[in-house]
Amino acid sequence: MDTKLTLKLDSTVIEQAKIYAKNKNTSLSQLIENYLGLLLEPAYRTEVTPFVKSLSGIIDLPENFQAKKDYKAHVLKKYSK
């Protein structure tokens, strides 16, 4: 259930936060709600966003995939000459 909240903040901070939110394609309200959620118990933060859900299962990795080892090999190959 959404509830309206009135905050009294420095106008410069508000303007900068609005620009930040716009650059992140979100609303200032959502940005503040997410921040407050981070301050609460971990149980509150277990919700997965729709964007993350849409990415789930997009890549099929082999069973023997070792991210750190494979990334190290990639970096060594890329920067070794």
matplotlib code that plots the C-alpha trace (Angstrom):
import matplotlib.pyplot as plt

x = [0.0, 1.5, 1.3, 2.2, 5.2, 6.3, 10.0, 11.8, 15.2, 17.7, 16.5, 20.0, 19.9, 16.4, 17.4, 20.5, 18.5, 15.9, 18.7, 20.2, 16.9, 16.1, 19.5, 18.8, 15.3, 13.5, 11.4, 12.7, 10.1, 11.4, 14.9, 14.1, 12.0, 14.9, 17.4, 15.1, 14.7, 18.4, 18.4, 15.8, 16.2, 17.6, 14.2, 12.9, 15.6, 14.9, 12.5, 13.8, 13.0, 11.1, 14.2, 16.4, 13.7, 13.6, 17.4, 17.0, 17.8, 19.0, 22.4, 23.1, 26.5, 28.3, 28.3, 32.0, 32.0, 34.3, 33.8, 36.9, 39.2, 37.7, 37.8, 41.5, 42.3, 40.5, 42.3, 45.7, 45.0, 43.7, 46.6, 49.5, 51.6]
y = [0.0, 3.3, 6.2, 9.9, 11.3, 14.9, 15.6, 18.9, 18.8, 21.3, 22.4, 21.7, 18.2, 17.7, 19.0, 16.8, 13.8, 14.4, 14.5, 11.3, 9.6, 10.7, 9.4, 6.0, 5.9, 5.9, 8.2, 10.1, 8.3, 4.9, 6.0, 7.1, 3.9, 1.7, 3.6, 3.3, -0.4, -0.8, 0.5, -2.0, -5.7, -8.0, -9.7, -6.5, -6.6, -10.1, -8.9, -9.2, -6.5, -7.3, -6.3, -8.9, -11.5, -10.8, -11.6, -14.9, -17.9, -15.8, -17.6, -21.3, -22.0, -25.3, -27.2, -26.9, -23.1, -21.4, -17.7, -16.5, -18.9, -18.2, -14.4, -14.6, -16.6, -14.0, -11.1, -12.8, -13.6, -10.1, -8.2, -10.6, -9.9]
z = [0.0, -1.1, 1.3, 0.6, 2.6, 2.8, 3.3, 3.9, 2.2, 0.8, -2.7, -4.2, -3.0, -4.4, -7.8, -8.0, -6.8, -9.6, -12.2, -10.8, -10.8, -14.4, -15.5, -13.8, -15.5, -12.2, -10.1, -7.1, -4.9, -6.1, -5.4, -1.9, -1.2, -2.4, -0.2, 2.9, 2.1, 2.3, 5.8, 7.0, 7.8, 5.0, 4.8, 3.1, 0.4, -0.8, -3.5, -7.0, -9.5, -12.7, -14.7, -12.9, -13.3, -17.0, -17.2, -15.3, -17.5, -20.4, -20.5, -20.4, -18.8, -18.9, -15.6, -15.2, -15.7, -13.2, -13.4, -11.6, -13.4, -16.8, -16.2, -15.2, -18.3, -20.4, -18.9, -19.2, -22.9, -23.6, -22.0, -22.5, -25.7]

ax = plt.figure().add_subplot(projection="3d")
ax.plot(x, y, z, "-o")
ax.set_aspect("equal")
plt.show()
